[in-house]
Amino acid sequence: MADDASPLRRDPIKSSVGNVAAQRRRRQAVAVGKERRESLVRAKRLCRIGVSGSANGDGDGDGDGDVEGDVSPDIDMVVDEEQSVLEAQTSSAVEELKAAIAYQGKGAMQKRVSALRELRRLLSKSEFPPVEAALNAGAIPILVQCLSFGSPDEQLLEAAWCLTNIAAGKPEQTKALLPGLPMLIAHIGEKSSLPVAEQCAWALGNVAGEGEELRNILLSQGSLLPLARMMLPNKGSTVRTAAWALSNLIKGPDSRGATDLIKIDGVLDAIVRHLKKADEELATEIAWVVVYLSALSNFATNLLVKNDVVQLLVERLATSSSLQLLIPVLRGLGNLVAGDTNTTHTLLLPGSEVTDGVVKVVVKCLKSEHRVLKKEAAWVLSNIAAGSVEHKRLIYSSEALPWLIRLVSSAPFDVRKEVAYVLGNLCVGPTEGDARPYLIQEHLVSLVGGGCLSGFIDLVRSADIEAARVGLQFIELVLRGMPNGEGLKLVEREDGIEAMERFQFHENEDLRNMANGLVDKYFGEDYGDDELAG
């Protein structure tokens, strides 16, 4: 369904060619997935505390996979235990489990559960579980056998828990779960108890978080529908876990999973309901689902917009102070306002309550002390600024403008780069095809007068190819568009000539040609002759 994939970003600035739709939105979805894995909300989560129905009653802990605080006594972390000892104990535990499975005498079931519990305890007590030792000892086949139909819930829960933490390991360790995927999927069906279904969903979420290949296998094996049904109830840790697993499952880059998910009966209504009424933990997971739906599927984006999801995201941004919630909400909002042109024109009507609300909450995030929020807010504004002239004027006349001018020179590098897209897009009008973009001179003069040029020239000096390109594009606008040839003196005063000359022998042909072309055109042999003659 390649033709369903959303455009990735609408019309960023180009220096001397027409507006070309950049392929950034899907790349941003992938990038934010990696950032989520590494920091705020990891794509794979180690299970140290039992899911609903077991000792602690909540499988999500603090929502980022790094559970701290109240841990039931039998799974206390032993942080100073030697890894080699832990690995030896794990190998022995797998052998004990094999013996327990083979045992058919009195108390066989309890023997199996006790052996599973011991293995689970060893796989849960360290930040770096002894997964390799478990795999080398042959844990996977025996754990899959413990998931057989008719087994008691306690056995199913412990086996699924072991598999969850194995799946939280390295890529090759996660792939070792392939033989167990059909049974894990089978146990997230409606006939399973909630604790068992949730633990299996958690394991599947870890598998899906590993990468595209495993996501495609899970989708082909029918995991989407039962996980979606788990997300439909109003509350509970099971709903949160299902939403988190789904966000991993549909994150692409293929749009098929996202489009298929939004078509499942009840899913759209559940998303709307959870965004309206859910607690912040559940709303956070739902917001990540919205991020990937809107990043990858035009079909899903249109449905979300028509069902007032933009307004719901705006309300969450206005009322929440949770960084974990604000980031996916802001990202989802940016995706939705960067939909196809018709959707954006319908959605963002200058003067409307929705439009005013979007700008207000984005400016709130732009003012935040959190670097990631500033970057996300700038990304949203860049998508709006790449739209119609009315949208550009909306940002130009808003409270955002002085903040943007300040940030392009003073913010951390990744924020400055996003802000540069906003300011650049404010200065060029939308065009069709390969036509040369026309300048909005009023905006350009105002921004340069506000002191933003030095920030763009600093980007030209950076090693980042994309940032350098945006900087060169803006310099071209200044040289071409400032009245009375003023742009040449301004660029020279900010050492822009020297910044461009560093590309004289640059390995990137596009940047080399762009920079050399600007220097030759505007600062050639005749540059300065008029002043000398005077």
C-alpha positions as CSV (number, residue, x, y, z in Angstrom):
1,M,0.0,0.0,0.0
2,A,2.8,2.4,-0.9
3,D,0.3,4.9,-2.3
4,D,-1.2,5.3,1.1
5,A,2.0,6.4,2.8
6,S,1.8,10.0,4.0
7,P,4.0,12.7,2.7
8,L,6.8,13.2,5.2
9,R,7.0,16.9,5.4
10,R,5.4,19.7,3.3
11,D,7.6,21.9,1.2
12,P,10.6,23.1,3.1
13,I,12.7,25.9,1.7
14,K,14.9,25.5,-1.3
15,S,17.5,28.0,-2.4
16,S,17.0,28.3,-6.1
17,V,14.7,25.6,-7.2
18,G,11.0,25.0,-6.6
19,N,9.5,23.7,-3.4
20,V,10.2,20.0,-3.3
21,A,8.3,17.9,-0.7
22,A,11.0,16.6,1.6
23,Q,10.9,13.0,2.9
24,R,11.1,13.9,6.6
25,R,8.0,12.8,8.3
26,R,8.6,9.1,8.1
27,R,12.3,9.6,8.9
28,Q,11.1,11.6,11.9
29,A,8.9,8.7,12.9
30,V,11.9,6.3,12.8
31,A,14.1,8.8,14.5
32,V,11.7,9.4,17.4
33,G,11.4,5.6,17.7
34,K,15.1,5.4,18.3
35,E,15.1,8.3,20.7
36,R,12.2,6.7,22.5
37,R,14.1,3.5,22.8
38,E,17.3,5.2,24.1
39,S,15.7,7.6,26.6
40,L,12.2,8.6,27.4
41,V,10.2,5.5,26.6
42,R,12.3,2.5,25.6
43,A,11.0,0.5,22.7
44,K,11.8,-2.7,24.6
45,R,11.0,-3.1,28.3
46,L,12.4,-5.4,30.9
47,C,9.6,-6.8,33.1
48,R,10.7,-6.8,36.8
49,I,7.3,-6.4,38.4
50,G,4.4,-8.7,37.6
51,V,1.5,-7.6,35.4
52,S,-2.0,-7.0,36.8
53,G,-3.1,-9.9,38.9
54,S,0.3,-10.8,40.3
55,A,2.2,-9.4,43.2
56,N,2.4,-5.8,42.4
57,G,-0.7,-5.4,40.2
58,D,0.8,-3.2,37.6
59,G,3.1,-4.2,34.8
60,D,4.1,-0.8,33.6
61,G,5.8,0.7,36.6
62,D,6.7,4.3,35.8
63,G,6.0,3.9,32.2
64,D,9.6,3.9,30.8
65,G,10.7,0.3,31.4
66,D,13.1,1.3,34.1
67,V,11.1,0.2,37.1
68,E,12.3,1.6,40.4
69,G,10.7,1.6,43.9
70,D,8.4,-1.1,45.2
71,V,9.6,-4.4,44.0
72,S,8.2,-7.6,45.4
73,P,10.7,-9.4,47.7
74,D,11.3,-12.4,45.5
75,I,12.6,-10.2,42.6
76,D,14.8,-7.7,44.4
77,M,17.7,-6.7,42.2
78,V,21.0,-7.9,43.5
79,V,23.1,-5.2,41.9
80,D,26.5,-6.4,43.1
81,E,26.0,-10.0,42.2
82,E,28.7,-11.2,39.9
83,Q,27.3,-11.7,36.3
84,S,29.2,-15.0,36.0
85,V,27.4,-16.4,39.1
86,L,24.1,-15.2,37.7
87,E,24.7,-16.9,34.4
88,A,25.7,-20.2,36.1
89,Q,22.5,-20.0,38.2
90,T,20.5,-19.4,35.1
91,S,21.9,-22.4,33.3
92,S,21.1,-24.6,36.3
93,A,17.6,-23.1,36.5
94,V,16.9,-24.1,32.8
95,E,18.1,-27.6,33.6
96,E,15.9,-27.7,36.6
97,L,13.0,-26.6,34.5
98,K,13.7,-29.4,31.9
99,A,13.6,-31.9,34.8
100,A,10.4,-30.5,36.1
101,I,8.7,-30.8,32.7
102,A,9.8,-34.4,32.4
103,Y,8.5,-35.2,35.9
104,Q,5.1,-36.8,36.0
105,G,4.7,-37.7,39.6
106,K,2.7,-36.1,42.5
107,G,3.0,-32.3,42.6
108,A,4.3,-32.1,39.0
109,M,2.4,-28.9,38.2
110,Q,3.7,-27.1,41.3
111,K,7.2,-28.4,40.5
112,R,7.0,-26.8,37.0
113,V,5.7,-23.5,38.3
114,S,8.5,-23.3,41.0
115,A,11.1,-24.0,38.4
116,L,9.7,-21.4,36.1
117,R,9.5,-18.9,38.9
118,E,13.2,-19.4,39.7
119,L,14.2,-18.9,36.1
120,R,12.0,-15.8,35.9
121,R,13.5,-14.4,39.1
122,L,17.0,-14.8,37.6
123,L,15.9,-13.1,34.3
124,S,14.4,-10.2,36.3
125,K,16.9,-9.3,39.0
126,S,19.6,-7.6,36.9
127,E,19.5,-4.6,34.6
128,F,21.4,-6.9,32.2
129,P,19.6,-10.2,32.4
130,P,21.6,-13.5,31.7
131,V,19.7,-14.0,28.5
132,E,22.5,-15.6,26.6
133,A,23.0,-18.2,29.3
134,A,19.3,-19.1,29.2
135,L,19.4,-19.4,25.4
136,N,22.6,-21.5,25.4
137,A,21.0,-23.9,28.0
138,G,18.0,-24.4,25.7
139,A,15.3,-22.3,27.4
140,I,13.2,-21.3,24.4
141,P,11.8,-24.7,23.4
142,I,11.0,-25.6,27.0
143,L,9.3,-22.2,27.7
144,V,7.3,-22.5,24.5
145,Q,6.2,-26.0,25.7
146,C,5.0,-24.4,29.0
147,L,2.7,-22.2,27.0
148,S,0.7,-25.2,25.7
149,F,-3.1,-24.9,25.9
150,G,-4.7,-26.2,29.0
151,S,-1.8,-25.2,31.2
152,P,-2.7,-23.4,34.5
153,D,-2.5,-19.6,34.4
154,E,0.3,-19.5,36.9
155,Q,2.5,-21.6,34.6
156,L,1.5,-19.5,31.5
157,L,2.2,-16.3,33.3
158,E,5.7,-17.3,34.5
159,A,6.7,-18.7,31.0
160,A,5.5,-15.6,29.3
161,W,7.4,-13.4,31.8
162,C,10.6,-15.3,31.0
163,L,10.1,-14.9,27.3
164,T,9.3,-11.1,27.8
165,N,12.7,-10.5,29.4
166,I,14.5,-12.7,26.8
167,A,12.9,-10.6,24.1
168,A,14.2,-7.4,25.9
169,G,17.7,-8.5,25.0
170,K,20.0,-8.0,22.0
171,P,18.6,-8.3,18.5
172,E,19.8,-11.9,18.0
173,Q,18.4,-12.9,21.4
174,T,15.0,-11.4,20.5
175,K,14.9,-13.3,17.3
176,A,15.3,-16.5,19.3
177,L,11.6,-16.1,20.2
178,L,10.5,-16.8,16.7
179,P,9.3,-20.4,17.5
180,G,7.2,-19.0,20.4
181,L,5.4,-16.2,18.6
182,P,2.3,-18.2,17.5
183,M,1.7,-19.4,21.1
184,L,2.2,-15.9,22.5
185,I,-0.3,-14.5,20.0
186,A,-2.7,-17.3,20.8
187,H,-2.7,-16.3,24.5
188,I,-3.6,-12.7,23.9
189,G,-7.0,-13.9,22.7
190,E,-10.3,-13.3,24.6
191,K,-10.2,-16.7,26.2
192,S,-7.1,-15.9,28.2
193,S,-7.1,-14.4,31.6
194,L,-6.1,-10.7,31.7
195,P,-2.7,-11.2,33.5
196,V,-1.7,-13.9,31.0
197,A,-2.9,-11.9,28.0
198,E,-1.1,-8.8,29.2
199,Q,2.2,-10.6,29.8
200,C,2.1,-12.2,26.3
201,A,1.3,-8.7,24.9
202,W,4.4,-7.4,26.7
203,A,6.6,-10.1,25.2
204,L,5.2,-9.4,21.7
205,G,5.8,-5.6,22.2
206,N,9.4,-6.3,22.9
207,V,9.7,-8.4,19.7
208,A,8.0,-5.8,17.6
209,G,10.3,-3.1,19.1
210,E,13.3,-4.9,17.6
211,G,12.8,-4.0,14.0
212,E,10.9,-4.2,10.7
213,E,11.6,-7.9,10.0
214,L,10.1,-9.1,13.2
215,R,7.2,-6.6,13.0
216,N,6.3,-8.0,9.6
217,I,6.4,-11.5,10.9
218,L,4.1,-10.6,13.8
219,L,1.7,-8.9,11.4
220,S,1.6,-11.9,9.1
221,Q,0.9,-14.1,12.1
222,G,-2.2,-12.2,13.0
223,S,-1.1,-10.3,16.1
224,L,-2.7,-6.9,15.2
225,L,-6.4,-7.8,15.8
226,P,-6.1,-9.4,19.3
227,L,-3.8,-6.6,20.4
228,A,-6.2,-4.0,19.1
229,R,-9.1,-5.6,21.0
230,M,-7.0,-5.5,24.2
231,M,-6.8,-1.7,23.8
232,L,-10.6,-1.1,23.6
233,P,-11.6,-1.2,27.3
234,N,-11.6,2.1,29.3
235,K,-8.7,1.6,31.7
236,G,-6.2,-0.8,33.2
237,S,-2.6,-1.8,32.8
238,T,-3.6,-4.3,30.1
239,V,-4.9,-1.5,27.9
240,R,-1.7,0.4,28.4
241,T,0.5,-2.6,27.6
242,A,-1.6,-3.3,24.5
243,A,-1.3,0.3,23.3
244,W,2.5,0.3,23.8
245,A,2.8,-3.0,21.9
246,L,0.7,-1.7,19.1
247,S,2.8,1.5,18.8
248,N,5.8,-0.8,18.3
249,L,4.0,-3.1,15.9
250,I,2.8,-0.3,13.5
251,K,5.9,1.9,13.4
252,G,6.7,0.9,9.9
253,P,8.3,1.9,7.7
254,D,5.6,0.0,5.8
255,S,2.2,1.7,6.2
256,R,0.2,-1.5,6.1
257,G,0.1,-2.0,9.9
258,A,-1.1,1.5,10.6
259,T,-3.8,1.5,8.0
260,D,-5.0,-1.9,9.0
261,L,-5.2,-0.9,12.7
262,I,-7.3,2.2,12.2
263,K,-9.8,0.0,10.2
264,I,-10.5,-2.4,13.1
265,D,-13.9,-1.8,14.6
266,G,-13.7,0.2,17.8
267,V,-10.1,1.3,17.5
268,L,-10.8,4.9,16.4
269,D,-13.4,5.3,19.1
270,A,-11.1,3.9,21.7
271,I,-8.3,6.4,20.7
272,V,-10.7,9.3,20.9
273,R,-12.1,8.1,24.3
274,H,-8.7,7.5,25.8
275,L,-7.3,10.9,24.7
276,K,-10.4,12.5,26.3
277,K,-10.6,10.7,29.6
278,A,-7.7,8.4,30.3
279,D,-5.0,9.0,32.9
280,E,-1.7,10.4,31.7
281,E,0.0,7.0,31.6
282,L,-2.6,5.5,29.2
283,A,-2.9,8.8,27.3
284,T,0.9,8.7,26.7
285,E,0.7,5.2,25.1
286,I,-2.3,6.2,23.0
287,A,-0.5,9.3,21.8
288,W,2.4,7.1,20.6
289,V,-0.1,5.1,18.6
290,V,-1.4,8.4,17.1
291,V,2.2,9.3,16.2
292,Y,2.8,6.3,14.1
293,L,-0.7,6.2,12.6
294,S,-0.4,9.8,11.5
295,A,3.3,9.4,10.3
296,L,2.6,6.5,8.1
297,S,-0.9,6.5,6.8
298,N,-2.9,9.2,5.0
299,F,-6.0,7.1,5.5
300,A,-5.5,7.1,9.3
301,T,-4.6,10.8,9.4
302,N,-7.8,11.8,7.6
303,L,-9.9,9.8,10.1
304,L,-8.1,11.2,13.1
305,V,-8.5,14.8,11.9
306,K,-12.2,14.2,11.1
307,N,-12.8,12.8,14.6
308,D,-11.4,15.9,16.4
309,V,-8.1,14.3,17.5
310,V,-6.3,17.6,16.9
311,Q,-8.5,19.3,19.4
312,L,-7.9,16.5,21.9
313,L,-4.2,16.7,21.5
314,V,-4.3,20.5,21.9
315,E,-6.2,20.1,25.2
316,R,-3.7,17.6,26.5
317,L,-0.8,20.0,25.6
318,A,-2.6,22.8,27.3
319,T,-3.3,21.0,30.6
320,S,-0.4,18.5,31.1
321,S,3.1,19.1,32.4
322,S,4.3,15.5,31.9
323,L,7.2,15.4,29.5
324,Q,6.6,11.8,28.7
325,L,3.0,12.7,27.5
326,L,3.8,16.1,25.9
327,I,6.4,14.7,23.5
328,P,4.2,12.2,21.7
329,V,1.2,14.5,21.8
330,L,3.2,17.3,20.2
331,R,4.7,14.9,17.6
332,G,1.2,13.6,16.7
333,L,-0.1,17.1,16.4
334,G,2.8,18.0,14.1
335,N,2.0,14.9,11.9
336,L,-1.7,15.8,11.7
337,V,-1.2,19.5,10.7
338,A,1.4,18.3,8.1
339,G,-1.1,16.1,6.3
340,D,-2.2,16.6,2.8
341,T,-2.8,20.2,1.7
342,N,-6.6,19.9,1.7
343,T,-6.6,18.5,5.2
344,T,-4.3,21.3,6.5
345,H,-6.3,24.0,4.8
346,T,-9.5,22.6,6.4
347,L,-7.9,22.2,9.8
348,L,-6.0,25.4,10.2
349,L,-8.2,28.2,9.4
350,P,-6.7,31.5,10.5
351,G,-8.8,33.0,13.3
352,S,-10.5,29.7,14.2
353,E,-10.5,28.4,17.7
354,V,-8.7,25.3,16.7
355,T,-5.9,27.2,14.9
356,D,-5.5,29.6,17.8
357,G,-5.3,26.7,20.2
358,V,-2.7,24.9,18.1
359,V,-0.4,27.9,18.0
360,K,-0.9,28.7,21.7
361,V,0.1,25.2,22.9
362,V,3.0,25.0,20.5
363,V,4.4,28.3,21.7
364,K,4.0,27.0,25.3
365,C,6.3,24.1,24.3
366,L,8.7,26.4,22.5
367,K,9.2,28.3,25.7
368,S,9.8,25.2,27.7
369,E,13.1,24.5,29.4
370,H,13.1,21.0,27.9
371,R,15.3,20.7,24.8
372,V,13.2,17.9,23.2
373,L,10.0,19.9,23.6
374,K,11.6,23.0,22.0
375,K,12.7,20.8,19.1
376,E,9.3,19.1,18.7
377,A,7.5,22.5,18.8
378,A,9.8,23.9,16.1
379,W,9.1,20.9,14.0
380,V,5.3,21.4,14.3
381,L,5.7,25.1,13.4
382,S,7.9,24.2,10.4
383,N,5.1,22.1,9.0
384,I,2.6,24.9,9.4
385,A,5.0,27.5,7.9
386,A,5.5,25.3,4.9
387,G,1.9,25.7,4.0
388,S,-0.2,28.5,2.6
389,V,0.7,32.2,2.8
390,E,-2.1,32.5,5.4
391,H,-0.4,29.9,7.5
392,K,2.9,31.7,7.2
393,R,1.3,35.0,8.3
394,L,-0.3,33.2,11.2
395,I,3.1,32.2,12.6
396,Y,4.8,35.5,11.6
397,S,2.2,37.5,13.6
398,S,2.2,35.2,16.6
399,E,4.1,35.2,19.9
400,A,6.3,32.4,18.4
401,L,8.3,34.8,16.2
402,P,10.6,36.5,18.7
403,W,11.2,33.2,20.4
404,L,12.2,31.6,17.1
405,I,14.6,34.4,16.2
406,R,16.2,34.0,19.6
407,L,16.5,30.2,19.4
408,V,18.0,30.1,15.9
409,S,21.2,31.6,17.4
410,S,21.2,30.4,21.0
411,A,19.5,27.0,21.3
412,P,21.2,23.6,21.2
413,F,22.2,22.6,17.6
414,D,19.3,20.2,16.9
415,V,16.8,22.8,18.0
416,R,18.4,25.5,15.9
417,K,18.2,23.3,12.9
418,E,14.4,22.8,13.3
419,V,13.9,26.5,14.0
420,A,15.8,27.3,10.8
421,Y,13.2,25.4,8.8
422,V,10.4,27.5,10.4
423,L,12.1,30.8,9.7
424,G,13.1,29.8,6.2
425,N,9.7,28.6,5.3
426,L,8.2,31.9,6.5
427,C,10.1,33.7,3.8
428,V,9.1,31.9,0.6
429,G,5.6,31.4,-0.8
430,P,4.2,28.0,-1.9
431,T,4.7,27.0,-5.5
432,E,3.6,24.2,-7.8
433,G,6.0,21.7,-9.3
434,D,9.6,22.9,-10.0
435,A,8.8,26.6,-10.1
436,R,11.1,28.9,-8.4
437,P,9.7,29.9,-4.9
438,Y,8.8,33.6,-4.6
439,L,10.0,35.7,-1.8
440,I,7.9,37.1,0.9
441,Q,10.1,40.2,1.3
442,E,8.3,41.7,4.3
443,H,9.0,38.5,6.3
444,L,12.6,38.3,5.1
445,V,13.4,41.9,6.0
446,S,11.8,41.6,9.4
447,L,13.6,38.4,10.3
448,V,17.0,39.6,9.1
449,G,16.4,42.9,11.0
450,G,15.7,40.8,14.1
451,G,19.1,39.3,13.9
452,C,18.6,35.8,12.7
453,L,21.2,35.8,9.9
454,S,24.1,34.9,12.1
455,G,22.3,31.8,13.3
456,F,21.9,30.6,9.7
457,I,25.6,31.3,8.9
458,D,26.6,29.3,11.9
459,L,24.5,26.4,10.5
460,V,26.5,26.7,7.2
461,R,29.7,26.2,9.3
462,S,28.4,23.0,10.9
463,A,29.4,19.5,9.8
464,D,25.7,18.5,9.5
465,I,24.8,18.4,5.7
466,E,21.1,19.1,6.1
467,A,21.8,22.0,8.5
468,A,24.4,23.5,6.2
469,R,22.0,23.2,3.2
470,V,19.3,25.1,5.1
471,G,21.8,27.8,6.0
472,L,22.9,28.2,2.4
473,Q,19.3,28.3,1.3
474,F,18.6,31.2,3.6
475,I,21.8,33.0,2.6
476,E,20.6,32.8,-1.0
477,L,17.2,34.3,0.0
478,V,19.0,37.2,1.8
479,L,21.4,37.9,-1.2
480,R,18.5,37.7,-3.6
481,G,15.7,39.3,-1.6
482,M,17.0,42.1,0.6
483,P,16.2,45.5,-0.9
484,N,18.9,47.8,-2.4
485,G,21.5,45.0,-2.4
486,E,21.8,45.2,1.3
487,G,22.0,41.4,1.6
488,L,25.5,41.3,0.3
489,K,26.9,43.6,3.0
490,L,25.0,41.8,5.7
491,V,26.3,38.4,4.6
492,E,29.9,39.8,4.4
493,R,29.6,41.5,7.8
494,E,28.6,38.1,9.4
495,D,31.6,36.4,7.7
496,G,29.2,34.5,5.4
497,I,31.6,34.6,2.5
498,E,34.2,32.7,4.5
499,A,31.5,30.2,5.7
500,M,30.6,29.5,2.0
501,E,34.2,29.3,0.8
502,R,34.8,26.3,3.0
503,F,32.6,24.3,0.5
504,Q,35.0,25.1,-2.4
505,F,36.3,21.5,-2.4
506,H,33.6,19.9,-0.3
507,E,32.8,16.2,-1.0
508,N,29.0,16.9,-1.2
509,E,28.4,18.0,-4.8
510,D,25.1,19.8,-4.1
511,L,26.5,21.9,-1.3
512,R,29.7,22.6,-3.2
513,N,27.8,23.8,-6.3
514,M,25.4,25.8,-4.2
515,A,28.0,27.6,-2.2
516,N,30.4,28.2,-5.0
517,G,27.5,29.4,-7.2
518,L,26.5,32.0,-4.6
519,V,30.1,33.3,-4.1
520,D,30.7,33.6,-7.8
521,K,27.3,35.3,-8.5
522,Y,27.3,37.8,-5.7
523,F,30.9,38.1,-4.6
524,G,32.8,37.8,-7.8
525,E,35.6,39.9,-9.2
526,D,33.4,43.0,-9.5
527,Y,32.2,42.9,-5.9
528,G,33.1,46.1,-4.1
529,D,34.0,48.1,-7.3
530,D,31.2,50.6,-6.7
531,E,32.5,51.4,-3.3
532,L,36.0,51.9,-4.6
533,A,34.8,54.1,-7.4
534,G,33.0,56.3,-4.8
